[in-house]
């Protein structure tokens, strides 16, 4: 019963707290908008839409804060030096000795401008790979490894695809931070 409970808890928690933008392609534009889960999590106080428009040669970032305050930022493609793709493991257990844990992936897609400014476009968060830094072999923790693999999200593939699409549309290189 413990193995099934472990798997169910990881699946529920992993799916509940996984956050990523809703991605769509409309009329040749790539659109990344705050997902319904993200909007509910912030009580609709922080909504954002990033539109990559190859026809207009620009990225438009529309933000709405506290339901009332709306801002729009336009970044022309010729102002972009490169697209930056970054990964961070934010699991607090990673710094513990002999840790056995599942990574909490945070992927960030940004654009580095020619003015040395970096503008964050989107963040993707979710359960990642299973890590064993213990002296015991992996097979000892087979139930944790199985639960972690079943709860693993798709944030890595989705964030990389988004970063590549933005870089190709803007005609710039994709760099890892």
ZADONU-375073 format. One record per atom (N, C-alpha, C): residue number from 1; residue in one letter; y, x, z. Coordinates in Angstrom, 3 decimals. Example, Ala and Ser with C-alpha at 12.3 -4.5 7.8 and 13.67 -1.06 7.14 Angstrom:
<rs>
(r 1 'A' (-5.690 13.190 7.800))
(r 1 'A' (-4.500 12.300 7.800))
(r 1 'A' (-3.300 13.200 7.800))
(r 2 'S' (-2.250 12.850 7.080))
(r 2 'S' (-1.060 13.670 7.140))
(r 2 'S' (0.030 12.900 7.870))
</rs>
This chain:
<rs>
(r 1 'X' (-1.205 0.826 0.000))
(r 1 'X' (0.000 0.000 0.000))
(r 1 'X' (1.259 0.863 0.000))
(r 2 'X' (1.201 2.054 0.606))
(r 2 'X' (2.360 2.931 0.677))
(r 2 'X' (2.800 3.422 -0.683))
(r 3 'X' (1.837 3.695 -1.572))
(r 3 'X' (2.165 4.177 -2.911))
(r 3 'X' (2.873 3.089 -3.711))
(r 4 'X' (2.365 1.875 -3.621))
(r 4 'X' (2.973 0.757 -4.351))
(r 4 'X' (4.376 0.477 -3.824))
(r 5 'X' (4.545 0.521 -2.512))
(r 5 'X' (5.873 0.308 -1.919))
(r 5 'X' (6.843 1.404 -2.360))
(r 6 'X' (6.375 2.651 -2.401))
(r 6 'X' (7.205 3.771 -2.842))
(r 6 'X' (7.668 3.552 -4.282))
(r 7 'X' (6.742 3.153 -5.140))
(r 7 'X' (7.078 2.916 -6.544))
(r 7 'X' (8.058 1.759 -6.664))
(r 8 'X' (7.813 0.659 -5.963))
(r 8 'X' (8.697 -0.505 -6.047))
(r 8 'X' (10.099 -0.192 -5.532))
(r 9 'X' (10.185 0.529 -4.418))
(r 9 'X' (11.497 0.876 -3.872))
(r 9 'X' (12.269 1.755 -4.849))
(r 10 'X' (11.604 2.757 -5.405))
(r 10 'X' (12.292 3.631 -6.359))
(r 10 'X' (12.716 2.875 -7.613))
(r 11 'X' (11.860 1.989 -8.099))
(r 11 'X' (12.222 1.217 -9.283))
(r 11 'X' (13.430 0.327 -9.015))
(r 12 'X' (13.416 -0.387 -7.903))
(r 12 'X' (14.518 -1.299 -7.585))
(r 12 'X' (15.810 -0.521 -7.341))
(r 13 'X' (15.750 0.509 -6.501))
(r 13 'X' (16.947 1.294 -6.201))
(r 13 'X' (17.424 2.035 -7.445))
(r 14 'X' (16.494 2.608 -8.190))
(r 14 'X' (16.861 3.327 -9.401))
(r 14 'X' (17.543 2.446 -10.423))
(r 15 'X' (17.037 1.246 -10.630))
(r 15 'X' (17.635 0.322 -11.603))
(r 15 'X' (18.932 -0.289 -11.062))
(r 16 'X' (18.985 -0.534 -9.757))
(r 16 'X' (20.169 -1.151 -9.160))
(r 16 'X' (21.383 -0.234 -9.238))
(r 17 'X' (21.192 1.050 -8.951))
(r 17 'X' (22.325 1.962 -8.880))
(r 17 'X' (22.559 2.768 -10.164))
(r 18 'X' (21.733 2.585 -11.164))
(r 18 'X' (21.967 3.272 -12.439))
(r 18 'X' (23.199 2.655 -13.092))
(r 19 'X' (24.150 3.509 -13.454))
(r 19 'X' (25.392 3.025 -14.059))
(r 19 'X' (25.631 3.759 -15.366))
(r 20 'X' (25.975 3.020 -16.376))
(r 20 'X' (26.319 3.592 -17.666))
(r 20 'X' (27.174 2.572 -18.390))
(r 21 'X' (27.985 3.047 -19.325))
(r 21 'X' (28.783 2.087 -20.092))
(r 21 'X' (27.914 1.307 -21.070))
(r 22 'X' (28.417 0.150 -21.452))
(r 22 'X' (27.758 -0.654 -22.485))
(r 22 'X' (28.215 -0.090 -23.822))
(r 23 'X' (27.275 0.377 -24.629))
(r 23 'X' (27.595 1.010 -25.907))
(r 23 'X' (27.352 0.032 -27.051))
(r 24 'X' (28.264 0.060 -28.025))
(r 24 'X' (28.124 -0.808 -29.190))
(r 24 'X' (28.837 -0.171 -30.382))
(r 25 'X' (28.428 -0.587 -31.572))
(r 25 'X' (29.120 -0.192 -32.796))
(r 25 'X' (29.573 -1.481 -33.461))
(r 26 'X' (30.902 -1.617 -33.625))
(r 26 'X' (31.472 -2.800 -34.269))
(r 26 'X' (32.469 -2.368 -35.333))
(r 27 'X' (32.266 -2.850 -36.548))
(r 27 'X' (33.175 -2.573 -37.665))
(r 27 'X' (33.403 -1.076 -37.845))
(r 28 'X' (32.347 -0.281 -37.661))
(r 28 'X' (32.432 1.161 -37.851))
(r 28 'X' (33.024 1.923 -36.684))
(r 29 'X' (33.351 1.228 -35.601))
(r 29 'X' (33.905 1.879 -34.409))
(r 29 'X' (32.843 1.964 -33.322))
(r 30 'X' (32.821 3.085 -32.614))
(r 30 'X' (31.922 3.269 -31.474))
(r 30 'X' (32.679 2.833 -30.226))
(r 31 'X' (32.099 1.892 -29.476))
(r 31 'X' (32.773 1.326 -28.310))
(r 31 'X' (31.903 1.530 -27.079))
(r 32 'X' (32.514 2.083 -26.041))
(r 32 'X' (31.863 2.243 -24.743))
(r 32 'X' (32.724 1.506 -23.729))
(r 33 'X' (32.166 0.473 -23.116))
(r 33 'X' (32.927 -0.354 -22.176))
(r 33 'X' (32.199 -0.413 -20.837))
(r 34 'X' (32.951 -0.674 -19.800))
(r 34 'X' (32.366 -0.846 -18.472))
(r 34 'X' (31.302 -1.936 -18.539))
(r 35 'X' (30.129 -1.631 -18.026))
(r 35 'X' (29.034 -2.602 -18.055))
(r 35 'X' (29.280 -3.714 -17.041))
(r 36 'X' (28.544 -4.792 -17.174))
(r 36 'X' (28.664 -5.908 -16.246))
(r 36 'X' (28.343 -5.457 -14.826))
(r 37 'X' (27.304 -4.633 -14.689))
(r 37 'X' (26.936 -4.125 -13.367))
(r 37 'X' (28.061 -3.280 -12.777))
(r 38 'X' (28.675 -2.428 -13.596))
(r 38 'X' (29.791 -1.607 -13.138))
(r 38 'X' (30.996 -2.444 -12.759))
(r 39 'X' (31.254 -3.497 -13.540))
(r 39 'X' (32.376 -4.389 -13.231))
(r 39 'X' (32.140 -5.118 -11.911))
(r 40 'X' (30.914 -5.602 -11.707))
(r 40 'X' (30.602 -6.293 -10.450))
(r 40 'X' (30.655 -5.341 -9.260))
(r 41 'X' (30.174 -4.121 -9.467))
(r 41 'X' (30.171 -3.121 -8.393))
(r 41 'X' (31.591 -2.799 -7.922))
(r 42 'X' (32.562 -2.805 -8.843))
(r 42 'X' (33.953 -2.514 -8.487))
(r 42 'X' (34.788 -3.788 -8.312))
(r 43 'X' (34.143 -4.946 -8.303))
(r 43 'X' (34.821 -6.241 -8.206))
(r 43 'X' (35.865 -6.413 -9.310))
(r 44 'X' (35.578 -5.868 -10.459))
(r 44 'X' (36.455 -5.904 -11.639))
(r 44 'X' (37.816 -5.258 -11.385))
(r 45 'X' (37.879 -4.362 -10.411))
(r 45 'X' (39.128 -3.672 -10.110))
(r 45 'X' (39.366 -2.460 -10.999))
(r 46 'X' (38.316 -1.988 -11.671))
(r 46 'X' (38.446 -0.791 -12.506))
(r 46 'X' (37.604 -0.979 -13.768))
(r 47 'X' (38.236 -1.446 -14.832))
(r 47 'X' (37.548 -1.686 -16.089))
(r 47 'X' (38.106 -0.730 -17.142))
(r 48 'X' (37.226 -0.305 -18.042))
(r 48 'X' (37.639 0.694 -19.026))
(r 48 'X' (36.879 0.482 -20.328))
(r 49 'X' (37.578 0.670 -21.437))
(r 49 'X' (36.964 0.613 -22.759))
(r 49 'X' (37.425 1.822 -23.555))
(r 50 'X' (36.459 2.559 -24.116))
(r 50 'X' (36.750 3.718 -24.960))
(r 50 'X' (36.312 3.350 -26.371))
(r 51 'X' (37.244 3.413 -27.310))
(r 51 'X' (36.963 3.078 -28.701))
(r 51 'X' (37.188 4.311 -29.564))
(r 52 'X' (36.142 4.738 -30.248))
(r 52 'X' (36.229 5.879 -31.164))
(r 52 'X' (36.284 5.287 -32.570))
(r 53 'X' (37.440 5.448 -33.216))
(r 53 'X' (37.667 4.828 -34.517))
(r 53 'X' (37.843 5.899 -35.598))
(r 54 'X' (36.793 6.174 -36.387))
(r 54 'X' (36.900 7.180 -37.439))
(r 54 'X' (37.896 6.801 -38.539))
(r 55 'X' (38.082 5.516 -38.768))
(r 55 'X' (39.009 5.078 -39.815))
(r 55 'X' (40.452 5.403 -39.430))
(r 56 'X' (40.822 5.155 -38.177))
(r 56 'X' (42.169 5.458 -37.697))
(r 56 'X' (42.300 6.891 -37.185))
(r 57 'X' (41.169 7.619 -37.140))
(r 57 'X' (41.157 9.013 -36.685))
(r 57 'X' (41.701 9.148 -35.262))
(r 58 'X' (41.201 8.275 -34.347))
(r 58 'X' (41.676 8.361 -32.975))
(r 58 'X' (40.682 7.763 -31.987))
(r 59 'X' (40.865 8.171 -30.739))
(r 59 'X' (40.140 7.585 -29.614))
(r 59 'X' (41.159 6.794 -28.805))
(r 60 'X' (40.831 5.539 -28.517))
(r 60 'X' (41.718 4.696 -27.709))
(r 60 'X' (41.007 4.387 -26.392))
(r 61 'X' (41.679 4.703 -25.286))
(r 61 'X' (41.140 4.438 -23.951))
(r 61 'X' (41.998 3.356 -23.308))
(r 62 'X' (41.388 2.210 -23.068))
(r 62 'X' (42.085 1.093 -22.439))
(r 62 'X' (41.542 0.927 -21.023))
(r 63 'X' (42.435 0.951 -20.050))
(r 63 'X' (42.034 0.802 -18.645))
(r 63 'X' (42.761 -0.384 -18.030))
(r 64 'X' (42.059 -1.061 -17.155))
(r 64 'X' (42.670 -2.143 -16.373))
(r 64 'X' (42.313 -1.896 -14.912))
(r 65 'X' (43.345 -1.762 -14.103))
(r 65 'X' (43.146 -1.493 -12.675))
(r 65 'X' (43.725 -2.645 -11.864))
(r 66 'X' (43.014 -3.001 -10.825))
(r 66 'X' (43.446 -4.058 -9.902))
(r 66 'X' (43.807 -5.351 -10.638))
(r 67 'X' (43.058 -5.683 -11.649))
(r 67 'X' (43.163 -6.902 -12.444))
(r 67 'X' (44.457 -7.010 -13.241))
(r 68 'X' (45.513 -6.341 -12.865))
(r 68 'X' (46.821 -6.563 -13.471))
(r 68 'X' (47.358 -5.395 -14.292))
(r 69 'X' (47.097 -4.183 -13.841))
(r 69 'X' (47.735 -3.016 -14.429))
(r 69 'X' (46.898 -2.484 -15.585))
(r 70 'X' (47.434 -2.639 -16.786))
(r 70 'X' (46.732 -2.231 -18.000))
(r 70 'X' (47.422 -1.010 -18.590))
(r 71 'X' (46.623 -0.052 -19.024))
(r 71 'X' (47.191 1.121 -19.684))
(r 71 'X' (46.336 1.450 -20.906))
(r 72 'X' (46.992 2.015 -21.914))
(r 72 'X' (46.313 2.412 -23.148))
(r 72 'X' (46.709 3.847 -23.447))
(r 73 'X' (45.708 4.667 -23.717))
(r 73 'X' (45.970 6.049 -24.120))
(r 73 'X' (45.306 6.268 -25.469))
(r 74 'X' (46.064 6.837 -26.384))
(r 74 'X' (45.548 7.131 -27.717))
(r 74 'X' (45.472 8.646 -27.888))
(r 75 'X' (44.327 9.106 -28.361))
(r 75 'X' (44.122 10.534 -28.605))
(r 75 'X' (43.743 10.707 -30.066))
(r 76 'X' (44.633 11.279 -30.873))
(r 76 'X' (44.283 11.518 -32.283))
(r 76 'X' (43.214 12.599 -32.397))
(r 77 'X' (42.371 12.471 -33.402))
(r 77 'X' (41.293 13.439 -33.591))
(r 77 'X' (41.811 14.861 -33.755))
(r 78 'X' (42.976 15.033 -34.399))
(r 78 'X' (43.475 16.391 -34.610))
(r 78 'X' (44.000 17.046 -33.329))
(r 79 'X' (44.096 16.288 -32.227))
(r 79 'X' (44.495 16.860 -30.938))
(r 79 'X' (43.284 17.314 -30.118))
(r 80 'X' (42.067 17.010 -30.612))
(r 80 'X' (40.841 17.318 -29.871))
(r 80 'X' (40.320 18.694 -30.285))
(r 81 'X' (40.097 19.558 -29.292))
(r 81 'X' (39.535 20.888 -29.565))
(r 81 'X' (38.009 20.821 -29.606))
(r 82 'X' (37.418 20.062 -28.691))
(r 82 'X' (35.965 19.934 -28.634))
(r 82 'X' (35.575 18.778 -27.717))
(r 83 'X' (34.345 18.338 -27.829))
(r 83 'X' (33.776 17.347 -26.914))
(r 83 'X' (32.954 18.112 -25.889))
(r 84 'X' (33.150 17.790 -24.621))
(r 84 'X' (32.476 18.494 -23.528))
(r 84 'X' (31.429 17.563 -22.922))
(r 85 'X' (30.209 18.090 -22.799))
(r 85 'X' (29.068 17.336 -22.257))
(r 85 'X' (28.600 18.063 -21.014))
(r 86 'X' (28.644 17.400 -19.862))
(r 86 'X' (28.364 18.051 -18.590))
(r 86 'X' (27.314 17.271 -17.817))
(r 87 'X' (26.479 18.005 -17.075))
(r 87 'X' (25.463 17.402 -16.212))
(r 87 'X' (25.587 17.975 -14.813))
(r 88 'X' (25.451 17.102 -13.821))
(r 88 'X' (25.455 17.507 -12.418))
(r 88 'X' (24.380 16.718 -11.689))
(r 89 'X' (23.653 17.405 -10.823))
(r 89 'X' (22.707 16.728 -9.935))
(r 89 'X' (23.460 16.453 -8.641))
(r 90 'X' (23.662 15.185 -8.309))
(r 90 'X' (24.445 14.820 -7.130))
(r 90 'X' (23.577 14.425 -5.933))
(r 91 'X' (22.273 14.697 -6.006))
(r 91 'X' (21.398 14.384 -4.882))
(r 91 'X' (21.689 15.337 -3.732))
(r 92 'X' (22.012 14.822 -2.542))
(r 92 'X' (22.326 15.705 -1.413))
(r 92 'X' (21.114 16.491 -0.896))
(r 93 'X' (19.916 16.083 -1.255))
(r 93 'X' (18.713 16.782 -0.783))
(r 93 'X' (18.466 18.089 -1.529))
(r 94 'X' (19.168 18.318 -2.634))
(r 94 'X' (18.903 19.504 -3.444))
(r 94 'X' (19.209 20.802 -2.711))
(r 95 'X' (20.064 20.768 -1.714))
(r 95 'X' (20.426 22.006 -1.013))
(r 95 'X' (19.541 22.279 0.197))
(r 96 'X' (18.619 21.379 0.476))
(r 96 'X' (17.731 21.574 1.624))
(r 96 'X' (16.587 22.517 1.259))
(r 97 'X' (16.180 23.361 2.194))
(r 97 'X' (15.033 24.236 1.908))
(r 97 'X' (13.745 23.416 1.805))
(r 98 'X' (12.850 23.846 0.959))
(r 98 'X' (11.557 23.197 0.735))
(r 98 'X' (11.709 21.729 0.336))
(r 99 'X' (12.704 21.458 -0.472))
(r 99 'X' (12.997 20.082 -0.853))
(r 99 'X' (12.041 19.573 -1.927))
(r 100 'X' (11.647 18.325 -1.782))
(r 100 'X' (10.910 17.585 -2.798))
(r 100 'X' (11.717 16.312 -2.997))
(r 101 'X' (12.325 16.159 -4.172))
(r 101 'X' (13.249 15.051 -4.375))
(r 101 'X' (13.333 14.674 -5.844))
(r 102 'X' (14.021 13.580 -6.102))
(r 102 'X' (14.293 13.167 -7.468))
(r 102 'X' (15.778 13.397 -7.740))
(r 103 'X' (16.062 14.028 -8.876))
(r 103 'X' (17.456 14.294 -9.227))
(r 103 'X' (18.226 12.992 -9.403))
(r 104 'X' (19.493 13.022 -9.025))
(r 104 'X' (20.417 11.942 -9.317))
(r 104 'X' (21.371 12.492 -10.376))
(r 105 'X' (21.094 12.153 -11.613))
(r 105 'X' (21.833 12.711 -12.747))
(r 105 'X' (23.198 12.060 -12.892))
(r 106 'X' (24.203 12.893 -13.116))
(r 106 'X' (25.536 12.418 -13.479))
(r 106 'X' (25.956 13.179 -14.726))
(r 107 'X' (25.966 12.479 -15.852))
(r 107 'X' (26.375 13.057 -17.129))
(r 107 'X' (27.797 12.596 -17.411))
(r 108 'X' (28.646 13.545 -17.793))
(r 108 'X' (30.041 13.240 -18.092))
(r 108 'X' (30.345 13.678 -19.522))
(r 109 'X' (30.930 12.776 -20.293))
(r 109 'X' (31.348 13.078 -21.656))
(r 109 'X' (32.876 13.068 -21.659))
(r 110 'X' (33.463 14.201 -22.041))
(r 110 'X' (34.915 14.364 -22.036))
(r 110 'X' (35.362 14.946 -23.368))
(r 111 'X' (36.657 14.888 -23.603))
(r 111 'X' (37.238 15.596 -24.736))
(r 111 'X' (38.219 16.628 -24.185))
(r 112 'X' (38.093 17.845 -24.684))
(r 112 'X' (39.031 18.907 -24.340))
(r 112 'X' (40.082 18.930 -25.437))
(r 113 'X' (41.327 18.765 -25.041))
(r 113 'X' (42.416 18.722 -26.005))
(r 113 'X' (42.943 20.125 -26.280))
(r 114 'X' (43.655 20.269 -27.366))
(r 114 'X' (44.222 21.566 -27.728))
(r 114 'X' (45.313 22.001 -26.760))
(r 115 'X' (45.791 21.086 -25.933))
(r 115 'X' (46.801 21.397 -24.915))
(r 115 'X' (46.153 21.846 -23.602))
(r 116 'X' (44.850 22.127 -23.619))
(r 116 'X' (44.059 22.536 -22.446))
(r 116 'X' (43.862 21.425 -21.425))
(r 117 'X' (44.117 20.197 -21.801))
(r 117 'X' (43.850 19.058 -20.935))
(r 117 'X' (42.451 18.530 -21.253))
(r 118 'X' (41.740 18.074 -20.226))
(r 118 'X' (40.426 17.464 -20.412))
(r 118 'X' (40.506 16.002 -20.014))
(r 119 'X' (40.072 15.126 -20.896))
(r 119 'X' (40.115 13.688 -20.657))
(r 119 'X' (38.684 13.165 -20.603))
(r 120 'X' (38.317 12.559 -19.482))
(r 120 'X' (36.980 11.992 -19.314))
(r 120 'X' (36.887 10.693 -20.096))
(r 121 'X' (35.858 10.595 -20.924))
(r 121 'X' (35.622 9.363 -21.667))
(r 121 'X' (34.676 8.441 -20.914))
(r 122 'X' (33.485 8.954 -20.556))
(r 122 'X' (32.461 8.122 -19.918))
(r 122 'X' (31.614 8.941 -18.962))
(r 123 'X' (31.016 8.238 -18.007))
(r 123 'X' (30.032 8.836 -17.107))
(r 123 'X' (28.768 7.985 -17.129))
(r 124 'X' (27.630 8.665 -17.070))
(r 124 'X' (26.323 8.015 -17.062))
(r 124 'X' (25.600 8.488 -15.794))
(r 125 'X' (25.110 7.562 -14.971))
(r 125 'X' (24.476 7.921 -13.708))
(r 125 'X' (23.122 7.232 -13.589))
(r 126 'X' (22.138 7.957 -13.047))
(r 126 'X' (20.836 7.355 -12.820))
(r 126 'X' (19.831 8.359 -12.272))
(r 127 'X' (18.630 7.874 -12.027))
(r 127 'X' (17.549 8.695 -11.492))
(r 127 'X' (17.057 9.643 -12.581))
(r 128 'X' (16.855 10.910 -12.196))
(r 128 'X' (16.426 11.924 -13.155))
(r 128 'X' (15.030 12.432 -12.887))
(r 129 'X' (14.826 13.706 -13.148))
(r 129 'X' (13.524 14.340 -13.014))
(r 129 'X' (13.143 14.550 -11.557))
(r 130 'X' (11.854 14.717 -11.342))
(r 130 'X' (11.312 15.019 -10.030))
(r 130 'X' (11.322 16.528 -9.839))
(r 131 'X' (11.717 16.991 -8.650))
(r 131 'X' (11.841 18.419 -8.379))
(r 131 'X' (11.008 18.772 -7.152))
(r 132 'X' (10.224 19.855 -7.263))
(r 132 'X' (9.425 20.349 -6.147))
(r 132 'X' (9.830 21.791 -5.864))
(r 133 'X' (10.539 22.006 -4.776))
(r 133 'X' (10.891 23.357 -4.355))
(r 133 'X' (10.125 23.751 -3.087))
(r 134 'X' (9.087 23.006 -2.823))
(r 134 'X' (8.218 23.244 -1.666))
(r 134 'X' (7.186 24.300 -2.042))
(r 135 'X' (6.567 24.922 -1.042))
(r 135 'X' (5.525 25.910 -1.340))
(r 135 'X' (4.211 25.251 -1.732))
(r 136 'X' (4.072 23.953 -1.456))
(r 136 'X' (2.856 23.215 -1.822))
(r 136 'X' (2.881 22.926 -3.329))
(r 137 'X' (1.713 22.880 -3.965))
(r 137 'X' (1.680 22.603 -5.416))
(r 137 'X' (2.067 21.154 -5.721))
(r 138 'X' (2.413 20.909 -6.977))
(r 138 'X' (2.861 19.584 -7.406))
(r 138 'X' (1.835 18.489 -7.133))
(r 139 'X' (0.549 18.791 -7.318))
(r 139 'X' (-0.466 17.752 -7.197))
(r 139 'X' (-0.546 17.171 -5.789))
(r 140 'X' (-0.057 17.867 -4.786))
(r 140 'X' (-0.044 17.333 -3.416))
(r 140 'X' (0.900 16.130 -3.328))
(r 141 'X' (1.934 16.150 -4.130))
(r 141 'X' (2.948 15.092 -4.109))
(r 141 'X' (2.801 14.168 -5.312))
(r 142 'X' (1.573 13.913 -5.734))
(r 142 'X' (1.325 13.149 -6.955))
(r 142 'X' (1.924 11.754 -6.889))
(r 143 'X' (1.925 11.114 -5.701))
(r 143 'X' (2.471 9.760 -5.605))
(r 143 'X' (3.991 9.753 -5.770))
(r 144 'X' (4.670 10.746 -5.188))
(r 144 'X' (6.122 10.864 -5.386))
(r 144 'X' (6.452 11.168 -6.843))
(r 145 'X' (5.650 12.025 -7.438))
(r 145 'X' (5.865 12.404 -8.832))
(r 145 'X' (5.685 11.199 -9.754))
(r 146 'X' (4.667 10.386 -9.496))
(r 146 'X' (4.428 9.181 -10.294))
(r 146 'X' (5.566 8.180 -10.127))
(r 147 'X' (5.981 7.940 -8.885))
(r 147 'X' (7.072 7.003 -8.633))
(r 147 'X' (8.364 7.471 -9.280))
(r 148 'X' (8.630 8.761 -9.215))
(r 148 'X' (9.849 9.309 -9.819))
(r 148 'X' (9.819 9.153 -11.336))
(r 149 'X' (8.681 9.388 -11.940))
(r 149 'X' (8.584 9.272 -13.396))
(r 149 'X' (8.772 7.818 -13.842))
(r 150 'X' (8.250 6.879 -13.066))
(r 150 'X' (8.406 5.467 -13.421))
(r 150 'X' (9.842 4.980 -13.224))
(r 151 'X' (10.558 5.571 -12.268))
(r 151 'X' (11.932 5.146 -11.973))
(r 151 'X' (12.974 5.891 -12.792))
(r 152 'X' (12.550 6.913 -13.518))
(r 152 'X' (13.482 7.749 -14.278))
(r 152 'X' (14.242 6.913 -15.304))
(r 153 'X' (15.547 7.144 -15.395))
(r 153 'X' (16.399 6.384 -16.305))
(r 153 'X' (16.560 7.049 -17.653))
(r 154 'X' (17.312 6.393 -18.519))
(r 154 'X' (17.541 6.885 -19.879))
(r 154 'X' (18.941 7.455 -20.051))
(r 155 'X' (19.610 7.780 -18.947))
(r 155 'X' (20.990 8.247 -19.014))
(r 155 'X' (21.136 9.569 -19.774))
(r 156 'X' (20.131 10.422 -19.732))
(r 156 'X' (20.229 11.697 -20.433))
(r 156 'X' (20.300 11.489 -21.948))
(r 157 'X' (19.389 10.694 -22.479))
(r 157 'X' (19.343 10.462 -23.912))
(r 157 'X' (20.575 9.689 -24.392))
(r 158 'X' (20.978 8.667 -23.634))
(r 158 'X' (22.113 7.848 -24.039))
(r 158 'X' (23.424 8.629 -23.992))
(r 159 'X' (23.611 9.430 -22.954))
(r 159 'X' (24.849 10.201 -22.843))
(r 159 'X' (24.927 11.267 -23.933))
(r 160 'X' (23.804 11.893 -24.227))
(r 160 'X' (23.795 12.916 -25.286))
(r 160 'X' (24.072 12.297 -26.659))
(r 161 'X' (23.475 11.142 -26.919))
(r 161 'X' (23.716 10.452 -28.193))
(r 161 'X' (25.188 10.056 -28.313))
(r 162 'X' (25.780 9.571 -27.227))
(r 162 'X' (27.194 9.202 -27.253))
(r 162 'X' (28.066 10.430 -27.505))
(r 163 'X' (27.781 11.529 -26.801))
(r 163 'X' (28.567 12.761 -26.971))
(r 163 'X' (28.464 13.286 -28.402))
(r 164 'X' (27.262 13.276 -28.955))
(r 164 'X' (27.084 13.720 -30.343))
(r 164 'X' (27.841 12.825 -31.332))
(r 165 'X' (27.803 11.523 -31.101))
(r 165 'X' (28.497 10.588 -31.995))
(r 165 'X' (30.008 10.808 -31.942))
(r 166 'X' (30.547 11.042 -30.744))
(r 166 'X' (31.991 11.294 -30.623))
(r 166 'X' (32.357 12.604 -31.315))
(r 167 'X' (31.546 13.645 -31.102))
(r 167 'X' (31.826 14.947 -31.721))
(r 167 'X' (31.768 14.861 -33.244))
(r 168 'X' (30.789 14.164 -33.767))
(r 168 'X' (30.675 14.024 -35.229))
(r 168 'X' (31.835 13.220 -35.807))
(r 169 'X' (32.208 12.139 -35.103))
(r 169 'X' (33.304 11.305 -35.590))
(r 169 'X' (34.616 12.090 -35.603))
(r 170 'X' (34.851 12.899 -34.573))
(r 170 'X' (36.093 13.663 -34.473))
(r 170 'X' (36.035 14.957 -35.295))
(r 171 'X' (34.855 15.351 -35.744))
(r 171 'X' (34.711 16.563 -36.536))
(r 171 'X' (34.903 17.836 -35.731))
(r 172 'X' (34.469 17.797 -34.464))
(r 172 'X' (34.600 18.963 -33.588))
(r 172 'X' (33.233 19.334 -33.017))
(r 173 'X' (33.190 20.482 -32.342))
(r 173 'X' (31.940 20.956 -31.735))
(r 173 'X' (31.658 20.240 -30.422))
(r 174 'X' (30.373 20.203 -30.071))
(r 174 'X' (29.935 19.681 -28.787))
(r 174 'X' (29.592 20.871 -27.907))
(r 175 'X' (30.269 21.009 -26.781))
(r 175 'X' (30.043 22.108 -25.856))
(r 175 'X' (29.491 21.583 -24.549))
(r 176 'X' (28.638 22.383 -23.948))
(r 176 'X' (28.153 22.074 -22.591))
(r 176 'X' (29.075 22.744 -21.603))
(r 177 'X' (29.408 22.035 -20.563))
(r 177 'X' (30.312 22.593 -19.542))
(r 177 'X' (29.592 23.563 -18.643))
</rs>
